[in-house]
Amino acid sequence: MICPYCHHTEDKVVDSRSSGLSIRRRRECLACGRRFTTYEYVEVVPLTVTKRDGRHEPFKREKLISGIDAACKKRPVSRRLIEEIVTRVENALMTSESQEVRYDEIGNLVMEELRKIDAVAYVRFASVYREFKEVNEFVKQVMQLDPPVASSVKEK
């Protein structure tokens, strides 16, 4: 750290405190003896999504929320639960080695979460994400659900 008074490069840390999203440090210059404060912040590298057509765009949490929200429309899934799903997906993406993720990684993570919560929302999301064109694709997706759900659909 460079002293703001004498521009010397050596100092000692006198005090450190966590201050929300930063660390506040009081430093003392070893040359002039004056004290100054610095703040350290975590540098967050944004995720980039590689789209189906090869384009790249920044990951947008709001866009993921709106997609899941559309799949959960008129379903017993709260906004809080949707936020939790997005947080889990986002955390899984952040822990991956690359800062660039493919659209299908995101879609698969969301489908995995929705499958646990609501079968209808899961199929709705899958139909858009996988671009279903035929009824057979819906049936196939439903048949892959847990046995009680698939058998009840078959019987009707």
Residue frames as a rotation matrix with the C-alpha (Angstrom) as fourth column:
MET 1
0.587 0.810 0.000 0.00
0.810 -0.587 0.000 0.00
0.000 0.000 -1.000 0.00
ILE 2
-0.380 -0.699 0.605 1.31
0.669 -0.660 -0.342 3.45
0.639 0.275 0.719 -0.82
CYS 3
-0.331 0.197 -0.923 1.17
0.796 -0.468 -0.385 6.07
-0.508 -0.862 -0.002 1.92
PRO 4
0.477 0.594 0.648 -1.07
0.850 -0.499 -0.169 8.95
0.223 0.631 -0.743 0.74
TYR 5
0.930 -0.131 -0.343 1.18
0.054 -0.874 0.482 11.47
-0.363 -0.467 -0.806 2.58
CYS 6
0.206 -0.950 -0.235 4.80
-0.629 -0.313 0.712 10.53
-0.749 0.001 -0.662 1.77
HIS 7
0.639 0.199 -0.743 4.25
-0.751 0.369 -0.547 7.82
0.165 0.908 0.385 -0.91
HIS 8
-0.546 -0.778 0.309 6.36
-0.830 0.553 -0.074 5.29
-0.113 -0.297 -0.948 0.97
THR 9
-0.062 0.537 -0.841 5.40
-0.651 0.617 0.442 1.67
0.757 0.575 0.311 0.14
GLU 10
-0.548 -0.155 -0.822 5.86
0.382 0.828 -0.411 0.05
0.744 -0.539 -0.394 3.55
ASP 11
-0.207 0.542 0.815 3.27
-0.795 -0.578 0.183 0.18
0.570 -0.610 0.550 6.32
LYS 12
-0.975 0.023 -0.222 1.86
0.139 0.840 -0.524 -1.86
0.175 -0.542 -0.822 9.14
VAL 13
-0.108 0.994 0.025 -1.78
0.084 -0.016 0.996 -2.71
0.991 0.110 -0.082 9.83
VAL 14
-0.852 -0.162 0.497 -2.84
-0.418 -0.361 -0.834 -1.25
0.315 -0.918 0.240 13.16
ASP 15
-0.484 0.783 0.391 -6.49
-0.307 0.266 -0.914 -2.38
-0.819 -0.562 0.111 13.15
SER 16
-0.924 0.282 -0.259 -8.80
-0.169 0.306 0.937 -4.47
0.343 0.909 -0.235 10.94
ARG 17
-0.538 0.817 0.207 -12.58
-0.233 0.091 -0.968 -4.56
-0.810 -0.569 0.141 11.06
SER 18
-0.698 0.453 0.555 -15.23
0.716 0.458 0.526 -6.19
-0.015 0.764 -0.645 8.95
SER 19
-0.657 0.464 -0.594 -17.51
-0.226 -0.873 -0.432 -3.52
-0.719 -0.150 0.679 7.61
GLY 20
0.449 0.881 -0.150 -20.34
-0.520 0.121 -0.846 -5.27
-0.727 0.457 0.512 5.77
LEU 21
0.965 -0.034 0.259 -19.07
0.226 0.607 -0.762 -6.21
-0.132 0.794 0.594 2.32
SER 22
0.483 -0.845 0.229 -15.60
-0.158 -0.341 -0.927 -4.77
0.861 0.411 -0.298 2.94
ILE 23
0.448 -0.451 -0.772 -12.73
0.891 0.302 0.340 -4.91
0.079 -0.840 0.537 5.39
ARG 24
0.859 -0.162 0.486 -11.63
-0.155 -0.986 -0.055 -1.62
0.488 -0.028 -0.872 6.89
ARG 25
0.386 -0.808 -0.446 -7.94
0.900 0.436 -0.010 -1.43
0.202 -0.397 0.895 7.77
ARG 26
0.964 -0.265 -0.029 -6.14
-0.241 -0.913 0.329 1.29
-0.114 -0.310 -0.944 9.73
ARG 27
0.562 -0.822 0.087 -2.53
0.755 0.468 -0.459 1.49
0.337 0.324 0.884 8.57
GLU 28
0.803 -0.430 -0.413 0.53
-0.058 -0.746 0.663 3.29
-0.593 -0.509 -0.624 9.82
CYS 29
0.829 -0.557 -0.061 3.28
-0.120 -0.070 -0.990 4.37
0.547 0.828 -0.125 7.42
LEU 30
0.673 -0.643 -0.366 6.70
0.726 0.479 0.493 3.09
-0.142 -0.597 0.789 8.55
ALA 31
-0.261 -0.790 0.555 8.45
0.831 -0.477 -0.287 6.13
0.492 0.386 0.780 7.06
CYS 32
-0.534 0.075 0.842 6.40
-0.114 -0.993 0.016 9.15
0.838 -0.087 0.539 8.23
GLY 33
-0.958 0.107 -0.266 4.36
0.287 0.334 -0.898 7.50
-0.007 -0.936 -0.351 11.01
ARG 34
-0.594 0.799 -0.095 1.05
-0.785 -0.601 -0.150 8.93
-0.177 -0.014 0.984 9.83
ARG 35
-0.655 0.460 0.600 -2.07
0.221 0.875 -0.430 6.77
-0.723 -0.149 -0.675 9.83
PHE 36
-0.563 0.545 -0.622 -4.56
-0.826 -0.400 0.398 6.22
-0.032 0.737 0.675 7.02
THR 37
-0.076 0.677 0.732 -7.55
-0.338 0.673 -0.658 3.99
-0.938 -0.297 0.178 6.31
THR 38
-0.777 -0.068 -0.626 -8.00
-0.622 0.240 0.746 1.53
0.099 0.968 -0.229 3.45
TYR 39
0.195 0.869 0.455 -10.94
-0.696 0.449 -0.560 -0.63
-0.691 -0.208 0.692 2.45
GLU 40
-0.899 -0.429 -0.085 -10.74
-0.379 0.667 0.642 -4.04
-0.218 0.609 -0.762 0.79
TYR 41
0.189 0.979 -0.082 -13.60
-0.833 0.115 -0.542 -5.41
-0.521 0.171 0.837 -1.30
VAL 42
-0.229 -0.150 0.962 -14.13
0.249 0.946 0.207 -8.81
-0.941 0.287 -0.179 -2.88
GLU 43
-0.563 0.013 -0.826 -13.90
-0.745 -0.441 0.501 -8.56
-0.358 0.897 0.258 -6.63
VAL 44
0.061 0.687 0.724 -16.87
0.011 0.725 -0.689 -10.35
-0.998 0.050 0.037 -8.11
VAL 45
-0.891 -0.341 -0.301 -16.29
-0.313 -0.019 0.949 -11.59
-0.329 0.940 -0.090 -11.63
PRO 46
-0.003 0.993 -0.115 -19.63
-0.820 -0.068 -0.569 -11.67
-0.573 0.093 0.814 -13.45
LEU 47
-0.289 0.026 0.957 -20.89
0.277 0.959 0.058 -14.86
-0.917 0.281 -0.284 -15.05
THR 48
-0.477 0.152 -0.865 -21.29
-0.825 -0.418 0.381 -14.97
-0.304 0.896 0.325 -18.81
VAL 49
0.135 0.628 0.766 -23.96
-0.088 0.778 -0.623 -17.15
-0.987 0.017 0.160 -20.41
THR 50
-0.903 -0.327 -0.278 -23.37
-0.326 0.103 0.940 -18.79
-0.279 0.939 -0.200 -23.78
LYS 51
-0.005 0.997 -0.083 -26.75
-0.727 -0.061 -0.684 -18.82
-0.687 0.057 0.725 -25.50
ARG 52
0.403 0.328 0.854 -28.16
0.210 0.876 -0.435 -21.48
-0.891 0.355 0.284 -27.83
ASP 53
0.962 0.036 0.271 -27.14
0.272 -0.184 -0.944 -19.49
0.016 0.982 -0.187 -30.91
GLY 54
0.207 -0.978 0.013 -23.57
0.911 0.188 -0.367 -18.95
0.357 0.088 0.930 -29.65
ARG 55
0.254 -0.072 0.965 -24.05
-0.077 -0.996 -0.054 -15.38
0.964 -0.060 -0.258 -28.41
HIS 56
-0.464 -0.412 -0.784 -22.63
0.792 0.204 -0.576 -14.39
0.397 -0.888 0.232 -25.03
GLU 57
0.143 0.483 0.864 -24.46
-0.122 -0.858 0.499 -12.24
0.982 -0.177 -0.064 -22.52
PRO 58
-0.756 -0.440 0.484 -24.06
-0.491 -0.108 -0.865 -11.44
0.433 -0.891 -0.134 -18.84
PHE 59
-0.559 0.559 -0.612 -25.93
0.691 0.722 0.029 -13.66
0.459 -0.407 -0.790 -16.38
LYS 60
-0.621 0.453 0.639 -29.02
-0.512 -0.852 0.107 -11.83
0.594 -0.261 0.761 -15.14
ARG 61
-0.968 0.246 -0.052 -30.67
0.184 0.552 -0.813 -13.06
-0.171 -0.797 -0.580 -11.96
GLU 62
-0.406 0.862 -0.305 -33.85
-0.514 -0.491 -0.704 -11.15
-0.756 -0.129 0.642 -12.80
LYS 63
-0.220 0.280 -0.934 -34.18
-0.941 0.194 0.279 -12.93
0.259 0.940 0.221 -16.14
LEU 64
-0.811 -0.119 -0.573 -33.93
-0.017 0.984 -0.180 -16.32
0.585 -0.136 -0.799 -14.42
ILE 65
-0.830 0.554 -0.072 -36.49
0.057 -0.044 -0.997 -15.27
-0.555 -0.832 0.005 -11.81
SER 66
-0.221 0.799 -0.559 -38.95
-0.842 -0.445 -0.304 -14.19
-0.492 0.404 0.771 -14.51
GLY 67
-0.409 0.019 -0.912 -38.54
-0.674 0.668 0.316 -17.51
0.615 0.744 -0.260 -16.39
ILE 68
-0.906 0.071 -0.418 -39.17
0.306 0.792 -0.529 -19.56
0.294 -0.607 -0.738 -13.26
ASP 69
-0.708 0.673 -0.213 -41.99
-0.219 -0.496 -0.840 -17.23
-0.672 -0.548 0.499 -12.25
ALA 70
-0.260 0.600 -0.757 -43.71
-0.964 -0.119 0.236 -17.83
0.052 0.791 0.610 -15.62
ALA 71
-0.563 -0.010 -0.826 -43.43
-0.198 0.972 0.123 -21.61
0.802 0.233 -0.549 -15.15
CYS 72
-0.851 0.170 -0.497 -44.88
0.521 0.389 -0.760 -21.30
0.064 -0.905 -0.420 -11.63
LYS 73
-0.796 0.585 0.155 -47.77
-0.553 -0.807 0.207 -19.00
0.246 0.079 0.966 -12.61
LYS 74
0.194 0.971 0.141 -50.98
-0.895 0.116 0.431 -20.00
0.402 -0.210 0.891 -10.76
ARG 75
0.204 -0.225 -0.953 -49.07
0.255 0.952 -0.170 -22.75
0.945 -0.209 0.251 -8.92
PRO 76
0.976 0.213 -0.037 -48.57
0.082 -0.206 0.975 -22.98
0.200 -0.955 -0.219 -5.14
VAL 77
0.117 -0.987 -0.107 -44.96
0.970 0.137 -0.201 -21.76
0.213 -0.080 0.974 -5.36
SER 78
0.772 0.214 -0.598 -44.14
0.462 -0.836 0.297 -18.61
-0.437 -0.506 -0.744 -3.39
ARG 79
0.844 -0.487 0.223 -41.93
-0.184 -0.655 -0.733 -15.79
0.503 0.578 -0.643 -4.58
ARG 80
0.437 -0.685 0.583 -39.59
-0.848 -0.098 0.521 -16.57
-0.299 -0.722 -0.624 -1.67
LEU 81
0.450 -0.216 0.866 -39.21
0.100 0.976 0.191 -20.15
-0.887 0.000 0.461 -2.90
ILE 82
0.890 -0.135 0.436 -38.46
0.435 -0.033 -0.900 -18.92
0.136 0.990 0.029 -6.43
GLU 83
0.675 -0.663 0.323 -35.78
-0.651 -0.741 -0.161 -16.61
0.346 -0.102 -0.933 -4.99
GLU 84
0.351 -0.527 0.774 -34.30
-0.591 0.516 0.619 -19.57
-0.726 -0.675 -0.130 -3.08
ILE 85
0.711 -0.053 0.701 -34.21
0.478 0.768 -0.426 -21.67
-0.516 0.638 0.571 -6.26
VAL 86
0.863 -0.379 0.335 -32.40
0.088 -0.539 -0.837 -18.89
0.498 0.752 -0.432 -8.13
THR 87
0.518 -0.693 0.502 -29.94
-0.855 -0.398 0.332 -18.46
-0.030 -0.601 -0.798 -5.26
ARG 88
0.420 -0.348 0.838 -29.14
-0.133 0.890 0.436 -22.20
-0.898 -0.294 0.328 -5.26
VAL 89
0.791 -0.105 0.603 -28.69
0.602 0.310 -0.736 -22.18
-0.110 0.945 0.308 -9.05
GLU 90
0.808 -0.484 0.337 -26.54
-0.304 -0.832 -0.465 -19.05
0.505 0.273 -0.819 -8.88
ASN 91
0.448 -0.649 0.615 -24.37
-0.771 0.066 0.633 -20.53
-0.451 -0.758 -0.471 -6.10
ALA 92
0.541 -0.219 0.812 -23.89
0.319 0.947 0.043 -23.74
-0.778 0.236 0.582 -8.09
LEU 93
0.837 -0.211 0.506 -22.81
0.465 -0.216 -0.859 -21.70
0.290 0.953 -0.083 -11.12
MET 94
0.729 -0.561 0.392 -20.43
-0.613 -0.790 0.010 -19.55
0.304 -0.247 -0.920 -9.06
THR 95
0.425 -0.578 0.697 -18.66
-0.517 0.476 0.711 -22.60
-0.743 -0.663 -0.097 -7.67
SER 96
0.861 -0.163 0.481 -17.93
0.459 0.655 -0.600 -23.96
-0.217 0.737 0.640 -11.13
GLU 97
0.001 -0.994 -0.111 -14.40
0.749 -0.073 0.659 -23.43
-0.663 -0.083 0.744 -12.39
SER 98
-0.649 -0.225 0.726 -15.37
0.729 -0.456 0.510 -21.30
0.217 0.861 0.461 -15.37
GLN 99
-0.614 0.447 -0.651 -17.00
0.060 -0.796 -0.603 -17.88
-0.787 -0.409 0.462 -15.33
GLU 100
-0.533 0.454 -0.714 -18.67
-0.844 -0.228 0.485 -18.80
0.057 0.861 0.505 -18.61
VAL 101
-0.594 0.420 0.686 -21.68
-0.059 0.828 -0.558 -21.14
-0.802 -0.372 -0.467 -18.43
ARG 102
-0.946 0.324 -0.004 -23.79
0.056 0.176 0.983 -22.67
0.319 0.929 -0.185 -21.15
TYR 103
-0.372 0.897 0.237 -27.56
-0.859 -0.430 0.278 -22.06
0.351 -0.101 0.931 -21.24
ASP 104
0.262 0.527 -0.808 -28.20
-0.244 0.846 0.473 -25.79
0.934 0.073 0.351 -20.80
GLU 105
-0.664 -0.503 -0.553 -26.28
0.446 0.327 -0.833 -25.92
0.600 -0.800 0.007 -17.50
ILE 106
-0.894 0.379 0.239 -28.60
-0.446 -0.708 -0.548 -23.26
-0.039 -0.596 0.802 -16.11
GLY 107
-0.069 0.932 -0.355 -31.71
-0.861 0.124 0.493 -24.94
0.503 0.340 0.794 -17.55
ASN 108
-0.035 0.002 -0.999 -30.78
0.129 0.992 -0.003 -28.34
0.991 -0.129 -0.035 -16.12
LEU 109
-0.912 -0.321 -0.256 -30.13
0.298 -0.087 -0.951 -26.88
0.283 -0.943 0.175 -12.66
VAL 110
-0.651 0.740 0.170 -33.49
-0.759 -0.625 -0.183 -25.07
-0.029 -0.248 0.968 -12.69
MET 111
0.102 0.712 -0.695 -35.33
-0.623 0.590 0.514 -28.20
0.776 0.380 0.503 -13.89
GLU 112
-0.447 -0.350 -0.823 -33.69
0.367 0.768 -0.525 -30.23
0.816 -0.537 -0.215 -11.12
GLU 113
-0.997 0.078 -0.007 -34.93
-0.032 -0.484 -0.875 -27.72
-0.071 -0.872 0.485 -8.53
LEU 114
-0.390 0.913 -0.122 -38.46
-0.918 -0.373 0.137 -27.44
0.079 0.165 0.983 -10.00
ARG 115
-0.203 0.276 -0.939 -38.79
-0.254 0.912 0.323 -31.22
0.946 0.304 -0.115 -10.23
LYS 116
-0.791 -0.181 -0.584 -38.48
0.479 0.411 -0.776 -31.41
0.380 -0.894 -0.238 -6.43
ILE 117
-0.911 0.344 -0.225 -41.08
-0.087 -0.697 -0.712 -28.69
-0.402 -0.629 0.665 -5.87
ASP 118
0.069 0.978 -0.198 -43.86
-0.399 -0.155 -0.904 -28.75
-0.914 0.141 0.380 -8.46
ALA 119
-0.335 -0.193 0.922 -44.38
0.542 0.761 0.356 -31.20
-0.771 0.619 -0.150 -11.35
VAL 120
0.644 0.643 0.415 -46.51
0.720 -0.324 -0.614 -28.80
-0.260 0.694 -0.672 -13.41
ALA 121
0.796 -0.425 -0.431 -43.98
-0.395 -0.904 0.162 -25.96
-0.459 0.042 -0.888 -13.12
TYR 122
-0.177 -0.888 0.423 -41.26
-0.161 0.451 0.878 -28.45
-0.971 0.088 -0.223 -14.02
VAL 123
-0.091 0.210 0.973 -43.02
0.844 0.535 -0.036 -29.54
-0.528 0.818 -0.226 -17.24
ARG 124
0.905 0.424 -0.035 -43.87
0.358 -0.804 -0.474 -25.93
-0.229 0.417 -0.880 -18.13
PHE 125
0.469 -0.808 -0.356 -40.24
-0.548 -0.583 0.600 -24.86
-0.692 -0.086 -0.716 -17.73
ALA 126
-0.332 -0.604 0.724 -39.01
0.159 0.721 0.674 -27.93
-0.930 0.339 -0.144 -19.62
SER 127
0.389 0.575 0.720 -41.37
0.799 0.178 -0.574 -27.22
-0.459 0.798 -0.390 -22.52
VAL 128
0.984 -0.076 -0.162 -39.91
-0.132 -0.919 -0.372 -23.76
-0.121 0.388 -0.914 -23.06
TYR 129
0.281 -0.956 0.087 -36.31
-0.643 -0.121 0.756 -24.63
-0.712 -0.268 -0.648 -22.22
ARG 130
-0.468 -0.464 0.752 -36.25
0.127 0.807 0.577 -27.72
-0.875 0.365 -0.319 -24.44
GLU 131
-0.556 0.282 -0.782 -38.45
-0.746 -0.584 0.320 -26.09
-0.366 0.761 0.535 -27.11
PHE 132
-0.520 0.454 0.723 -41.12
0.303 0.890 -0.341 -28.81
-0.798 0.042 -0.601 -27.29
LYS 133
-0.789 0.245 -0.563 -42.78
-0.606 -0.464 0.647 -28.92
-0.102 0.851 0.515 -30.69
GLU 134
-0.356 0.632 -0.689 -45.01
-0.255 0.643 0.722 -32.00
0.899 0.432 -0.068 -30.32
VAL 135
0.513 0.645 0.566 -47.39
-0.772 0.059 0.633 -33.33
0.375 -0.762 0.528 -27.69
ASN 136
0.744 -0.272 -0.611 -45.31
0.270 0.958 -0.098 -36.52
0.612 -0.091 0.786 -27.54
GLU 137
-0.316 -0.932 0.177 -42.47
0.220 -0.254 -0.942 -34.49
0.923 -0.259 0.285 -26.03
PHE 138
-0.153 0.370 0.916 -44.74
-0.860 -0.506 0.060 -33.33
0.486 -0.779 0.396 -23.18
VAL 139
0.843 0.530 -0.090 -45.90
-0.443 0.779 0.444 -36.89
0.306 -0.334 0.891 -22.51
LYS 140
0.384 -0.792 -0.474 -42.32
0.420 0.607 -0.675 -38.18
0.822 0.060 0.566 -22.54
GLN 141
-0.509 -0.586 0.631 -41.28
-0.232 -0.612 -0.756 -35.49
0.829 -0.531 0.176 -20.04
VAL 142
0.193 0.681 0.707 -44.21
-0.935 -0.091 0.343 -36.29
0.297 -0.727 0.619 -17.73
MET 143
0.871 0.145 -0.469 -43.44
-0.099 0.988 0.122 -40.01
0.481 -0.060 0.875 -17.88
GLN 144
-0.058 -0.976 -0.209 -39.92
0.328 0.179 -0.928 -39.26
0.943 -0.122 0.309 -16.60
LEU 145
-0.081 0.106 0.991 -41.36
-0.777 -0.630 0.004 -37.76
0.625 -0.769 0.134 -13.40
ASP 146
-0.763 -0.169 0.624 -41.74
-0.602 0.536 -0.592 -39.68
-0.234 -0.827 -0.511 -10.17
PRO 147
-0.937 0.333 -0.103 -43.86
0.256 0.859 0.444 -42.86
0.236 0.390 -0.890 -10.59
PRO 148
-0.375 0.875 -0.307 -46.97
0.680 0.034 -0.732 -41.58
-0.630 -0.484 -0.608 -8.73
VAL 149
-0.152 0.290 -0.945 -47.22
-0.389 -0.896 -0.212 -38.52
-0.908 0.336 0.250 -10.99
ALA 150
-0.763 -0.225 -0.605 -46.59
-0.643 0.172 0.747 -40.45
-0.064 0.959 -0.276 -14.22
SER 151
-0.892 0.452 -0.013 -49.06
0.450 0.889 0.085 -43.25
0.050 0.070 -0.996 -13.35
SER 152
-0.216 0.859 -0.464 -51.81
0.447 -0.335 -0.829 -40.77
-0.868 -0.387 -0.312 -12.44
VAL 153
-0.281 0.067 -0.957 -51.37
-0.710 -0.685 0.161 -39.06
-0.646 0.725 0.240 -15.81
LYS 154
-0.948 -0.152 -0.279 -51.50
-0.304 0.693 0.654 -42.40
0.094 0.705 -0.703 -17.61
GLU 155
-0.727 0.686 -0.007 -54.75
0.604 0.635 -0.481 -43.42
-0.326 -0.354 -0.877 -15.91
LYS 156
-0.188 0.701 -0.688 -56.67
0.024 -0.697 -0.716 -40.26
-0.982 -0.152 0.114 -16.89
